[in-house]
Amino acid sequence: MIAIVDYGMGNIRSVEQALRHIGAAYIVTDEAEEIVNSNGIILPGVGAFPRAMRSLEEKGLVSVLQKVAYAGKPLLGICLGMQLLFEESEEIERTKGLGLLPGRVRKLNVPYKIPHMGWNQLQKKTEHPLWNEIEEEPFVYYVHSYYVQCPIEVVVGGSEYGVFVPGLVARENVFGAQFHPEKSGEIGIQILRNFKEVIEG
């Protein structure tokens, strides 16, 4: 069972549809016990980093997500959900994140349209189970105005947009996608299928 964390800021419906498409059992929840008892967790997110962290704190989910991650359960953050996995963000005000991955969220300062919205090529940086059955440089769908600066060793893949944007990150059981796999066609579906296989394997 995959727990989709509902903290009031997620693009949950499209994630649900994608999980149904791959035959994954899931539950949408903000209950600590259900998250702890799940086999894997998806942390979606759309909106501002400070508000998202406040919402997680108000629901008592910060320590819950840290607990399941430290226990080794597969955790996938999507878009803002990926950014929340890192140490801190400069969006609006300096705000601490979940601290599960090393790095900081910075504003995109590029000579291109912001937000970075639309399809961009995802370059493979290292072999990883999330890449299984995927061509090396697929196109995926982004919507974001901030990006993560992080050590290269946690970057699985990324895209160029006036700056290198880590698009797929991972360390042990913690994974993140800056793009929206649930909106990235068959490529995104395969990434979610790969995440399901990590959970099952």
Legacy VTK file of the C-alpha trace (Angstrom):
# vtk DataFile Version 3.0
C-alpha trace
ASCII
DATASET POLYDATA
POINTS 201 float
0.000 0.000 0.000
1.309 3.441 -0.995
0.322 6.381 1.199
-0.214 9.641 -0.689
0.323 12.335 1.924
-2.565 14.802 2.003
-1.489 18.045 3.654
-3.657 20.385 1.606
-1.079 21.318 -1.058
-0.759 18.327 -3.320
-1.765 17.609 -6.894
-3.365 14.462 -5.559
-5.987 13.579 -8.154
-3.523 13.164 -11.028
-1.192 11.120 -8.786
-4.132 8.876 -7.899
-4.994 8.392 -11.574
-1.402 7.456 -12.386
-1.234 4.927 -9.546
-4.525 3.386 -10.626
-3.109 3.120 -14.149
-0.162 1.014 -12.933
-2.324 -1.088 -10.619
-0.818 0.216 -7.387
-2.825 0.023 -4.177
-2.868 3.402 -2.450
-4.531 5.502 0.200
-4.792 9.292 0.450
-4.200 10.221 4.070
-2.941 12.687 6.642
-3.067 10.099 9.437
0.289 9.261 11.010
-0.620 5.634 11.672
-1.625 4.990 8.067
1.576 6.595 6.783
3.733 4.586 9.192
1.969 1.344 8.263
2.245 1.887 4.499
4.848 0.155 2.329
5.850 3.368 0.565
5.005 7.062 0.608
4.425 9.725 -2.028
4.715 13.358 -0.932
3.134 15.544 -3.643
3.153 19.320 -3.579
2.077 22.476 -5.371
2.594 25.958 -3.906
5.017 27.736 -1.588
7.628 25.986 0.544
6.989 27.876 3.849
3.247 27.230 3.754
3.848 23.568 2.928
6.170 23.098 5.904
3.691 24.873 8.198
0.933 22.582 7.002
3.051 19.476 7.613
3.970 20.766 11.078
0.362 21.580 11.976
-0.686 18.061 11.019
2.204 16.550 12.975
3.647 14.984 9.844
7.215 16.339 9.849
8.431 13.824 12.430
6.296 11.085 10.839
7.921 11.536 7.418
11.372 11.669 8.985
10.585 8.516 10.970
9.483 6.463 7.969
12.422 7.691 5.891
14.926 6.813 8.609
13.229 3.414 8.930
14.077 2.722 5.287
10.647 2.951 3.670
10.658 4.224 0.073
9.595 7.885 -0.022
9.041 9.813 -3.262
8.610 13.595 -3.283
7.072 15.203 -6.377
7.674 18.853 -7.429
7.336 20.909 -4.215
7.267 17.559 -2.417
10.773 16.884 -3.720
11.988 20.296 -2.537
10.604 19.626 0.947
12.961 16.645 1.255
15.975 18.983 1.396
17.500 21.017 4.220
16.068 24.469 3.594
14.533 26.891 1.100
14.955 30.598 0.359
11.420 30.885 -1.077
9.705 33.935 0.516
11.679 33.422 3.743
14.378 31.056 4.894
12.574 27.879 5.951
13.857 24.534 7.147
12.816 21.479 5.173
12.611 17.834 6.192
16.403 17.464 6.010
16.313 14.029 4.407
18.597 15.044 1.534
21.503 17.525 1.488
20.858 20.744 -0.413
18.970 24.022 -0.565
16.096 25.335 -2.639
17.012 28.460 -4.613
15.098 30.818 -6.901
15.537 30.278 -10.625
17.470 33.313 -11.859
17.698 32.649 -15.582
17.136 34.608 -18.828
14.112 32.447 -19.618
10.449 32.464 -18.716
9.679 31.779 -15.073
8.067 29.571 -13.973
9.904 26.900 -15.904
6.772 25.341 -17.386
6.534 22.653 -20.007
8.538 19.803 -21.459
12.299 19.570 -21.032
14.841 16.876 -21.700
15.937 14.813 -18.710
19.613 13.863 -18.873
20.721 10.701 -17.116
23.494 11.361 -14.603
23.801 7.950 -12.987
22.298 4.481 -13.215
19.391 3.939 -10.850
16.320 1.669 -10.565
14.104 4.676 -11.363
15.653 4.660 -14.873
14.596 1.059 -15.605
12.997 0.667 -19.057
13.442 4.398 -19.821
15.385 5.892 -22.705
18.412 7.916 -21.613
17.157 11.416 -22.438
13.349 11.494 -22.307
11.206 14.626 -22.119
9.328 15.292 -18.877
6.913 17.993 -17.728
8.025 20.717 -15.290
6.184 23.517 -13.472
8.411 25.374 -10.967
10.084 28.690 -10.126
12.612 27.310 -7.621
15.167 24.546 -7.975
17.466 22.560 -5.719
21.206 23.096 -5.386
22.552 19.815 -4.070
25.600 17.526 -4.209
25.970 15.754 -7.530
26.023 12.384 -5.783
22.273 12.598 -5.072
21.400 13.619 -8.653
20.042 10.805 -10.821
19.014 13.051 -13.721
18.450 16.684 -14.571
17.612 19.307 -17.175
19.195 22.493 -18.480
17.202 25.711 -18.137
19.831 28.417 -17.991
21.110 26.511 -14.991
21.289 22.797 -14.262
18.040 21.720 -12.603
18.176 18.423 -10.689
15.090 16.669 -12.006
15.445 13.254 -10.392
17.272 12.756 -7.092
17.853 9.798 -4.817
19.743 8.632 -1.777
19.063 5.170 -0.419
15.268 4.973 0.089
14.532 8.692 -0.446
13.644 9.791 -3.992
12.471 13.016 -5.588
11.190 14.248 -8.954
11.196 18.005 -9.613
9.056 17.390 -12.699
5.581 15.840 -12.559
5.806 12.135 -13.460
2.005 11.927 -13.290
1.848 14.519 -16.128
4.806 13.238 -18.149
3.062 10.624 -20.265
4.371 7.080 -20.523
7.841 8.128 -19.292
6.388 9.415 -16.028
4.168 6.358 -15.687
7.251 4.152 -16.049
9.061 6.114 -13.329
6.093 5.573 -10.996
6.039 1.909 -12.021
9.742 1.710 -11.143
9.039 3.305 -7.757
6.302 0.697 -7.171
8.831 -2.027 -7.995
11.315 -0.552 -5.509
8.604 -0.763 -2.850
7.740 -4.341 -3.762
11.356 -5.441 -4.112
LINES 1 202
201 0 1 2 3 4 5 6 7 8 9 10 11 12 13 14 15 16 17 18 19 20 21 22 23 24 25 26 27 28 29 30 31 32 33 34 35 36 37 38 39 40 41 42 43 44 45 46 47 48 49 50 51 52 53 54 55 56 57 58 59 60 61 62 63 64 65 66 67 68 69 70 71 72 73 74 75 76 77 78 79 80 81 82 83 84 85 86 87 88 89 90 91 92 93 94 95 96 97 98 99 100 101 102 103 104 105 106 107 108 109 110 111 112 113 114 115 116 117 118 119 120 121 122 123 124 125 126 127 128 129 130 131 132 133 134 135 136 137 138 139 140 141 142 143 144 145 146 147 148 149 150 151 152 153 154 155 156 157 158 159 160 161 162 163 164 165 166 167 168 169 170 171 172 173 174 175 176 177 178 179 180 181 182 183 184 185 186 187 188 189 190 191 192 193 194 195 196 197 198 199 200
